[in-house]
Amino acid sequence: MESYTKLVRDKIPKILDKKGVLYEKRIASDEEYKVELVKKLGEKTEEFLKDNSPEELADVIEVIEALKKMTDYENVEEIRRKKLEERGGFDQKIILKGEK
């Protein structure tokens, strides 16, 4: 059986309990939580890039929402809005071609 240590969604332990799956559970420190969320964002982004499925995009968004609650990123929404105002969004579907 393969071993793992990973951040999981809050209700996963209850789901595993119902299935009779054995596991060890602990609560991450704030530092570990940030590291694990960033790692999870990478994993979920890779999965979305492979599938392009709404389920994988939902996972990416959920991880981002968790990151936004952290002190290091608490002003990210303000930064996002400022960038939107100054540089725009992606609604016009503009593709540029040029040389770097």
C-alpha distances in whole Angstrom, upper triangle without the diagonal:
4,7,10,13,16,19,19,22,24,23,19,19,21,19,16,18,20,17,16,12,12,12,15,18,21,23,24,27,30,29,25,26,28,26,23,25,26,23,22,25,25,21,23,26,24,23,27,28,26,27,30,29,30,27,26,29,29,26,28,31,29,27,31,32,30,31,35,35,34,38,37,37,39,42,40,42,45,45,43,47,49,47,48,51,52,50,49,46,45,47,49,47,48,47,49,49,51,50,49
4,7,10,13,16,17,20,22,22,18,18,21,19,16,19,21,18,17,13,13,12,14,17,19,21,21,25,27,26,22,23,25,22,19,22,23,19,19,22,21,18,20,23,21,20,24,25,23,24,27,27,28,25,23,27,27,23,25,28,26,24,28,30,27,28,32,32,31,34,34,34,36,39,37,39,42,41,40,43,45,44,44,48,48,46,46,43,42,44,46,44,45,44,46,46,47,47,45
4,7,10,14,15,18,20,20,17,16,19,19,15,18,20,18,17,13,12,10,11,14,16,18,18,21,23,23,19,20,22,19,17,19,21,17,17,21,20,17,20,23,21,21,24,26,24,25,28,27,29,25,23,26,26,23,24,27,25,23,26,28,25,26,30,30,29,32,31,32,34,37,35,37,40,39,38,42,44,42,43,47,47,45,45,42,41,43,46,44,45,44,45,46,47,46,45
4,6,10,11,15,17,18,14,14,18,17,14,17,20,18,17,14,12,10,10,12,13,15,15,18,20,19,16,16,18,16,13,16,17,14,13,17,17,14,16,20,19,18,21,23,22,23,26,25,26,23,21,23,23,19,21,23,21,19,23,24,22,22,26,26,25,28,27,28,30,33,31,33,36,36,35,38,40,39,39,43,43,42,41,39,38,40,43,41,42,41,43,43,45,44,42
4,7,9,13,15,16,13,13,17,17,15,17,20,19,18,15,13,10,9,10,10,12,11,14,16,16,12,12,15,13,10,13,15,12,12,16,16,14,16,19,19,19,22,23,23,24,26,25,26,23,21,23,22,18,19,22,20,17,20,22,19,19,23,23,22,25,24,25,27,30,28,31,34,33,32,36,38,36,37,41,41,40,40,37,37,39,42,40,41,41,42,43,44,44,41
4,6,10,12,14,12,12,16,16,14,17,20,19,19,16,15,12,11,10,11,11,10,13,15,14,11,10,12,11,7,10,12,9,8,12,13,11,13,16,16,16,19,21,21,22,23,22,23,19,17,19,19,15,16,18,16,13,17,18,15,16,20,20,19,22,21,22,24,27,25,27,30,30,29,32,34,33,34,37,38,37,36,34,33,36,38,37,38,38,39,40,42,41,39
4,7,9,12,10,11,15,15,14,17,19,19,20,17,16,13,12,10,10,9,9,12,13,13,10,8,10,10,6,7,10,9,7,11,13,11,12,15,16,16,18,20,21,21,22,21,21,18,16,18,16,13,14,15,13,11,14,15,12,13,17,16,16,19,19,19,21,24,22,24,27,27,26,29,31,31,31,35,36,35,34,31,31,33,37,35,37,37,38,40,41,41,39
4,6,8,6,8,12,11,11,14,16,16,17,15,15,12,12,10,11,11,11,14,15,16,13,11,13,13,10,10,13,12,9,12,14,12,12,16,17,16,17,20,21,20,21,20,19,16,15,16,15,11,13,15,11,10,14,14,12,14,17,17,17,21,21,20,22,25,23,24,28,28,27,30,32,32,32,35,36,35,34,31,31,33,36,35,37,37,39,40,42,42,40
4,6,6,8,10,10,12,14,16,16,18,16,17,14,15,12,13,12,13,16,16,18,15,12,14,15,12,11,14,14,11,13,16,14,13,16,18,16,17,21,21,20,21,19,17,14,14,15,13,10,12,13,9,10,13,13,11,14,16,15,16,20,21,20,21,24,22,23,27,27,26,28,31,31,30,34,35,34,33,30,30,31,35,34,36,36,39,41,42,43,41
4,6,7,9,10,11,13,14,16,17,16,16,14,14,11,12,11,12,15,16,18,16,13,16,17,14,13,17,17,14,16,19,18,16,20,22,20,21,24,25,24,24,22,20,17,17,18,15,13,16,15,12,12,15,14,12,15,17,15,17,20,22,21,21,25,24,24,27,28,27,29,32,32,32,35,37,36,35,32,33,34,37,36,39,39,42,44,46,46,44
4,6,6,6,9,10,11,13,15,14,15,14,14,12,14,14,16,19,20,22,20,17,19,20,17,16,20,20,16,19,21,19,18,21,23,21,22,25,26,24,25,22,20,17,18,19,16,14,17,17,14,15,18,17,15,18,20,19,20,24,25,24,25,28,27,27,30,31,30,32,35,35,35,38,40,39,37,34,34,35,39,38,40,41,44,46,48,48,47
4,5,5,6,9,10,11,12,11,12,11,12,11,13,14,15,19,20,22,19,16,19,20,16,16,19,18,15,18,20,17,16,20,21,19,21,24,24,23,24,21,20,16,17,19,16,14,17,18,15,15,19,18,16,19,22,21,22,25,26,26,26,29,28,28,32,33,31,34,36,36,36,39,41,40,38,35,35,36,39,38,41,41,43,45,47,47,46
4,5,5,6,9,10,10,9,10,8,9,8,11,12,15,18,20,22,19,17,20,21,17,18,21,20,17,20,23,20,20,23,24,22,24,27,27,26,27,25,24,20,21,23,20,18,20,21,18,18,22,21,18,21,24,22,23,26,28,27,28,31,30,31,34,35,34,36,39,39,39,42,44,43,42,39,38,40,43,42,44,44,47,48,50,51,49
4,5,5,6,9,10,10,11,11,13,11,14,15,18,21,23,25,22,20,23,24,21,21,24,23,20,23,25,23,22,26,27,24,26,29,29,27,28,26,24,21,22,24,21,19,22,23,19,20,23,22,20,23,25,24,25,29,30,29,30,33,32,32,36,37,35,38,41,40,40,43,45,44,43,40,40,40,44,43,45,46,48,50,52,53,51
4,5,5,6,9,9,11,12,14,13,16,17,20,23,25,26,24,21,24,25,21,21,24,23,20,22,24,21,20,24,25,22,24,27,26,25,26,23,22,18,20,22,19,18,21,22,19,20,23,22,21,24,26,25,26,30,31,30,31,34,33,33,36,37,35,38,41,40,40,43,45,44,42,39,38,39,42,41,44,44,47,49,51,51,50
4,5,5,6,5,7,8,11,11,15,17,19,23,25,26,23,21,24,24,20,21,24,22,20,23,24,21,21,25,25,22,24,28,27,25,27,25,24,20,21,24,21,19,22,24,20,21,25,24,22,25,28,27,27,31,32,31,32,35,34,35,38,39,37,40,43,42,42,45,47,45,44,41,40,41,44,43,45,45,48,50,52,52,50
4,5,5,6,8,9,11,12,15,17,20,24,26,28,25,23,26,26,23,24,27,25,23,26,28,25,24,28,29,26,28,31,30,29,31,28,27,24,24,27,24,22,25,26,23,24,27,26,24,27,30,28,29,32,34,33,34,37,36,37,40,41,40,42,45,45,44,47,49,48,47,44,43,44,48,46,49,49,51,53,55,55,54
4,5,8,10,12,15,15,19,21,23,27,29,31,28,26,29,29,25,26,29,27,25,27,29,26,25,29,29,27,28,32,31,29,30,27,27,23,24,27,24,23,26,27,24,25,28,27,26,29,31,30,31,35,36,35,36,39,38,38,41,42,41,43,46,46,45,48,50,49,47,44,43,44,47,46,49,49,52,54,56,56,55
4,6,9,11,15,16,19,22,24,28,30,31,28,26,29,29,25,26,29,27,24,27,28,25,24,28,28,25,27,30,29,27,29,26,26,23,24,27,24,23,26,27,24,25,29,28,27,30,32,31,32,36,37,36,37,40,38,39,42,43,41,44,47,46,45,49,51,49,48,44,43,44,47,46,48,48,51,52,55,55,54
4,6,10,13,14,18,21,23,27,29,31,28,26,30,29,26,27,30,28,25,28,30,26,26,30,30,27,30,33,31,30,32,30,29,26,26,29,27,25,28,30,27,27,31,30,28,31,34,32,33,37,38,37,38,41,40,41,44,45,43,46,49,48,48,51,53,52,50,47,46,47,50,48,51,51,53,55,57,57,56
4,7,10,12,16,19,21,25,27,28,25,24,27,26,22,24,27,24,22,25,26,23,23,27,27,25,27,30,29,28,30,28,28,24,24,27,26,23,26,28,25,25,28,28,26,29,32,31,31,34,35,35,36,39,38,39,42,42,41,44,47,46,46,49,51,49,48,45,44,45,48,46,49,49,51,52,54,54,53
4,7,10,14,17,19,23,25,26,23,22,26,25,22,23,26,24,22,26,27,24,24,28,28,26,29,32,30,30,32,30,30,26,26,29,27,24,27,29,26,25,29,29,26,29,32,30,30,34,34,35,36,39,38,39,43,43,42,44,47,46,47,50,51,50,49,46,45,47,50,48,50,50,52,53,55,55,53
4,6,10,13,15,19,22,23,19,19,22,21,18,20,23,21,19,23,24,21,22,26,26,24,27,30,29,29,31,29,29,25,25,27,26,23,25,27,23,23,26,26,23,25,29,27,27,30,31,31,33,36,35,36,40,40,39,42,44,43,44,47,48,47,46,43,43,45,48,46,48,48,50,51,52,52,50
4,7,10,13,16,19,20,17,17,20,20,17,19,22,20,19,23,24,22,23,26,27,26,28,31,30,30,32,31,30,27,26,28,27,23,25,27,24,22,26,26,23,24,27,26,25,28,29,30,31,34,34,35,38,38,38,41,43,43,43,46,48,47,46,43,43,45,48,47,49,48,50,51,53,52,50
4,7,10,13,16,17,14,14,17,17,15,17,20,19,17,21,23,21,22,25,26,25,27,30,30,30,31,30,29,25,25,27,25,21,23,24,21,20,23,23,19,21,24,22,22,25,26,26,27,31,30,32,35,35,35,38,40,40,40,44,45,44,43,41,41,43,46,45,47,46,48,50,51,51,49
4,6,10,13,14,12,11,15,15,13,15,18,18,17,20,22,21,22,25,26,26,28,30,31,31,32,31,30,27,26,27,25,22,23,24,21,19,22,22,18,19,22,20,19,22,23,24,25,29,29,30,33,33,33,36,38,38,39,42,43,43,42,40,40,42,46,44,46,46,48,49,50,50,48
4,7,9,11,9,9,12,13,12,13,17,17,16,19,21,20,21,24,26,25,27,30,30,31,31,30,29,26,25,26,24,21,21,22,19,17,19,19,15,16,19,17,16,18,20,21,22,25,25,27,30,30,30,33,35,35,36,39,40,40,40,37,38,40,43,42,44,44,46,47,48,48,46
4,6,8,6,5,9,10,9,11,14,14,14,17,19,18,19,22,24,24,26,28,29,30,30,29,28,25,24,25,23,20,20,21,18,15,18,18,14,14,17,15,14,16,17,18,19,23,23,25,28,28,28,31,33,33,34,37,38,37,37,35,36,38,41,40,42,42,43,45,46,45,43
4,5,5,6,9,10,10,12,14,15,16,18,20,21,22,24,25,26,28,30,31,32,32,32,31,28,26,27,25,22,22,22,20,17,18,18,15,14,17,15,12,14,15,17,18,22,22,24,27,27,28,30,32,32,34,36,37,37,37,35,36,39,42,41,42,42,43,45,46,45,42
4,6,5,6,9,10,10,12,14,15,16,19,20,21,22,24,25,26,28,30,31,31,30,29,27,25,25,24,21,20,20,18,15,16,16,12,11,14,12,9,10,11,13,14,18,18,21,23,23,24,27,28,28,30,32,33,33,34,32,33,36,39,38,39,40,41,42,43,43,40
4,5,5,6,9,10,11,13,14,16,17,19,20,21,23,25,26,27,29,31,31,31,30,28,25,25,24,21,20,21,19,16,16,17,14,12,15,14,10,11,11,13,15,18,19,22,23,23,24,27,28,28,30,32,33,33,33,32,33,36,39,38,39,38,39,41,41,40,37
4,5,5,6,8,10,10,12,14,15,16,18,20,21,22,24,26,27,28,29,29,28,26,23,24,23,20,19,20,18,15,16,17,14,13,16,15,12,14,14,15,18,21,20,23,25,25,25,29,30,29,31,34,34,34,34,33,33,36,39,38,39,38,39,41,41,41,38
4,5,5,6,9,10,10,12,14,15,16,18,20,21,22,24,26,26,26,26,25,23,21,21,20,17,16,17,14,11,13,14,10,9,13,12,10,12,12,13,15,19,18,20,23,23,23,26,28,27,29,32,32,32,32,30,31,33,36,35,37,37,38,40,40,40,37
4,5,5,6,9,10,11,13,14,15,16,19,20,21,22,25,26,25,25,25,23,20,20,19,16,15,16,14,11,11,12,9,7,11,11,8,10,9,10,13,16,15,18,20,20,20,23,24,24,26,29,29,29,29,27,28,31,34,33,34,34,35,36,37,37,34
4,6,5,6,9,10,11,13,14,15,17,19,20,21,23,25,25,25,25,23,20,20,20,17,15,17,16,12,13,15,12,10,14,14,12,14,12,13,16,19,18,20,23,22,22,26,27,26,28,30,31,30,30,28,29,32,35,33,34,34,34,36,36,36,33
4,5,5,6,8,10,10,12,14,15,16,18,20,21,22,23,23,23,20,18,18,18,14,13,15,14,10,12,14,11,10,14,14,13,15,14,15,18,20,19,21,24,23,23,26,28,27,28,32,32,31,31,29,29,32,35,33,34,34,35,36,37,37,34
4,5,5,6,9,10,10,12,14,15,16,18,20,21,21,20,20,18,15,15,15,12,10,12,10,7,8,10,8,7,11,11,10,14,13,12,15,17,16,18,21,20,20,23,25,24,25,28,29,28,28,25,26,28,31,30,31,31,33,34,35,35,33
4,5,5,6,9,10,10,13,14,15,16,19,20,20,21,20,19,16,15,16,13,11,12,12,8,9,12,10,8,11,13,12,14,12,12,15,17,15,17,20,19,18,22,23,22,23,27,27,26,26,24,24,27,30,28,29,29,30,31,32,32,29
4,5,5,6,9,10,11,13,14,15,17,19,19,20,20,18,15,16,16,13,11,14,13,10,12,14,13,11,15,16,15,18,16,16,19,21,19,21,24,22,22,25,27,25,26,30,30,29,29,26,26,29,31,29,31,30,31,32,33,32,30
4,5,5,6,8,10,10,12,14,15,16,17,17,17,15,12,13,13,9,8,11,10,7,10,12,11,11,14,15,15,18,17,16,19,21,18,20,24,22,21,25,27,25,26,29,30,29,28,25,25,27,30,28,30,29,31,32,34,34,32
4,5,5,6,8,10,10,12,14,15,15,16,15,14,11,11,11,8,6,9,9,6,7,11,10,9,12,14,14,17,16,14,17,19,16,17,21,19,18,21,23,22,22,26,26,25,24,22,21,24,27,25,26,26,27,29,30,30,29
4,6,5,6,9,10,10,12,14,15,16,17,15,12,12,14,11,9,12,13,10,11,14,14,13,16,18,17,20,18,17,20,21,18,20,23,21,20,24,25,23,24,27,28,26,25,23,22,25,27,25,26,25,26,27,29,28,27
4,5,5,6,9,10,11,13,14,14,15,14,10,12,13,10,9,13,13,10,12,16,15,15,18,20,19,22,21,20,22,24,21,23,26,24,23,26,28,26,27,30,31,29,28,25,24,26,29,26,28,27,29,30,31,31,29
4,5,5,6,9,10,10,11,11,12,10,7,8,9,6,6,9,10,8,10,13,13,14,16,18,19,22,21,19,21,23,20,21,24,23,21,24,26,25,25,28,29,27,26,23,22,24,26,24,26,26,28,29,31,31,30
4,5,5,6,9,10,10,11,12,11,8,8,10,8,6,10,11,10,11,14,15,14,16,19,20,22,21,19,21,22,19,20,23,21,19,22,24,22,22,26,26,24,23,20,19,21,23,21,23,22,24,25,27,27,26
4,5,5,6,9,10,12,14,13,9,10,13,11,10,13,15,13,14,18,18,18,20,23,23,26,24,22,25,26,22,23,27,25,23,26,28,25,25,29,29,27,26,23,21,23,25,23,24,23,25,25,27,27,26
4,5,5,6,8,9,11,10,6,9,11,9,9,13,14,13,15,18,18,18,21,23,24,27,25,24,26,27,24,25,28,27,24,27,29,27,27,31,31,29,27,24,22,24,26,24,25,24,27,28,30,30,29
4,5,5,5,6,8,8,5,6,9,9,8,11,13,13,14,16,18,18,20,22,23,27,25,23,25,26,22,22,26,24,22,24,27,24,24,28,28,26,24,21,19,20,23,20,22,21,24,25,28,29,28
4,6,6,9,11,12,9,9,13,12,11,14,16,15,16,19,20,20,22,25,25,28,26,24,27,27,23,24,27,25,22,25,27,24,24,28,28,25,24,20,18,20,22,19,20,19,21,22,25,25,25
4,6,9,12,12,9,11,14,14,13,16,18,18,19,22,23,23,25,27,28,31,29,27,30,30,27,27,30,29,26,29,31,28,28,31,32,29,27,24,22,23,25,22,23,22,24,25,27,28,28
4,5,9,9,7,9,12,12,13,15,17,17,19,21,22,23,25,27,28,32,30,28,30,31,27,27,31,29,26,29,31,29,28,31,32,29,27,24,21,22,24,21,24,23,25,26,29,30,30
4,7,9,7,7,11,12,11,13,16,17,17,19,21,22,23,26,27,30,29,26,28,28,25,25,28,27,23,26,28,26,24,28,29,26,24,20,18,19,21,18,20,20,23,24,27,29,29
4,5,5,6,9,10,11,13,14,16,17,19,20,22,23,25,27,30,29,27,28,29,25,25,28,28,24,26,29,27,26,29,31,28,26,22,20,20,22,20,23,23,26,28,31,32,32
4,6,5,6,9,10,10,12,14,15,16,18,20,21,23,25,28,28,25,26,27,23,22,26,26,22,24,27,26,24,27,29,27,24,21,19,19,22,20,23,24,27,29,32,34,33
4,5,5,6,9,10,11,13,14,15,17,19,20,22,24,27,27,24,25,27,24,23,27,27,24,26,29,27,26,29,31,29,27,23,22,22,25,23,26,27,30,32,34,36,35
4,5,5,6,9,10,11,13,14,16,17,19,21,22,26,25,22,24,25,22,22,26,25,22,25,27,26,25,28,30,27,26,22,20,22,24,22,25,25,28,29,32,33,32
4,5,5,6,9,10,11,12,14,15,16,19,21,24,23,20,22,22,19,19,22,22,19,21,24,22,21,25,26,24,22,18,17,18,21,19,22,22,25,27,30,31,30
4,5,5,6,9,10,10,12,14,15,17,19,23,22,20,20,22,19,18,22,22,19,21,24,23,22,25,27,26,23,20,19,20,23,22,25,25,28,31,33,34,34
4,5,5,6,9,10,11,13,14,16,18,21,21,18,20,21,19,19,22,22,20,22,25,24,23,27,29,27,25,22,21,22,26,24,27,27,29,31,34,35,33
4,5,5,6,9,10,11,12,15,16,19,18,16,18,19,16,16,20,19,17,20,22,21,20,24,25,24,22,19,18,20,23,22,24,24,26,28,30,31,30
4,5,5,6,9,10,10,13,15,18,18,15,16,17,14,13,17,17,15,17,20,19,18,22,23,22,20,17,17,19,22,21,23,24,27,29,31,32,31
4,5,5,6,9,10,11,13,17,17,15,15,17,15,15,19,19,17,19,22,22,21,25,26,25,24,21,21,22,26,25,27,28,30,33,35,36,34
4,5,5,6,9,10,11,15,15,13,14,16,14,15,18,18,17,19,22,21,21,25,26,25,24,21,21,23,27,26,28,28,30,32,34,34,33
4,5,5,6,9,10,13,13,10,11,13,10,11,15,14,13,16,18,17,18,21,22,21,21,18,19,21,24,23,25,26,28,30,31,32,30
4,5,5,7,9,13,13,10,10,12,10,10,14,15,13,16,18,18,18,21,23,23,22,19,20,22,25,25,27,28,30,33,34,35,33
4,5,5,7,11,12,10,10,13,12,13,16,17,16,18,21,21,21,24,26,26,25,23,24,25,29,28,30,31,33,35,37,37,35
4,5,5,9,8,7,8,11,9,11,14,14,14,17,19,19,20,23,24,23,23,21,22,25,28,27,29,29,31,33,34,35,32
4,5,8,8,5,6,8,7,8,11,12,11,14,16,16,17,20,21,21,21,19,21,23,26,26,28,29,30,33,34,35,32
4,7,9,7,6,9,10,10,13,14,15,17,19,20,21,23,24,25,24,23,25,26,30,30,31,33,34,37,38,38,36
4,5,5,6,9,10,12,14,15,16,18,20,20,22,24,25,26,26,24,26,28,32,31,33,33,35,37,38,38,35
4,5,5,8,10,12,14,14,16,18,19,20,22,24,25,25,26,25,27,30,33,33,34,35,36,38,38,38,36
4,6,8,9,12,13,13,15,17,18,18,21,22,23,23,24,24,26,28,31,31,32,32,33,35,35,35,32
4,6,5,9,10,10,11,14,15,15,17,19,20,20,21,20,22,25,28,28,28,29,30,33,33,33,31
4,6,8,9,10,11,13,14,16,17,19,20,21,21,21,23,25,28,29,30,31,32,35,35,36,33
4,6,5,6,9,10,11,13,14,16,17,18,19,18,21,23,26,27,28,29,30,33,33,34,31
4,5,5,6,9,10,10,12,14,15,16,16,15,18,20,23,23,24,26,27,29,30,31,28
4,5,5,6,9,10,10,12,14,15,15,14,16,18,21,22,23,25,26,29,31,32,30
4,5,5,6,9,10,11,12,14,14,14,18,19,22,23,24,26,27,30,31,32,30
4,5,5,6,8,10,10,12,12,13,16,18,21,22,22,23,24,27,28,28,26
4,5,5,6,9,10,10,10,10,13,15,17,18,19,21,22,25,26,27,25
4,5,5,6,9,10,9,10,13,14,17,19,19,22,23,26,27,29,27
4,5,5,6,8,9,11,14,16,18,20,20,22,22,26,26,28,26
4,5,5,5,7,8,12,14,16,17,17,18,19,22,23,24,22
4,6,5,4,5,9,11,13,14,15,17,18,22,23,25,24
4,6,6,8,12,13,14,17,17,19,20,23,24,26,25
4,6,9,13,14,15,17,16,18,18,21,22,24,22
4,7,10,12,12,14,13,15,15,18,19,20,19
4,7,8,9,11,11,14,15,18,20,22,21
4,6,8,9,10,13,14,18,20,22,22
4,6,6,7,10,12,16,18,21,21
4,6,8,11,14,18,21,24,24
4,6,9,12,16,18,22,23
4,6,10,13,16,20,21
4,7,10,13,16,18
4,7,10,13,15
4,7,10,12
4,7,10
4,7
4
